[in-house]
Amino acid sequence: MPASATFIGALLGLGTQMYSNALRKLPYMRHPWEHVLGMGLGVVFANQLVKWDAQLQEDLDKMLEKAKAANERRYFDEDEG
């Protein structure tokens, strides 16, 4: 998973920089260091997005477990007492 996110982020950064140059009607590879910088930022963005999604899923699971426990206490504990 991290390898694919890294690759996708690199392509996203490279594509963004090339698109920016195309919009300004400049040569695609005008400053190669900008492409490297864009790829690096894309990699960081994609990897942080994957980490955020995993954390969000973990938090959602915790909240659903708490809600399930609260519902069980509300509806099943009253019948016993």
Summary of the structure (lengths in Angstrom):
residues: 81
radius of gyration: 23.0
end to end distance: 49.6
largest distance: 77.3
contacts: 197
relative contact order: 0.13
helix: 88%
strand: 0%
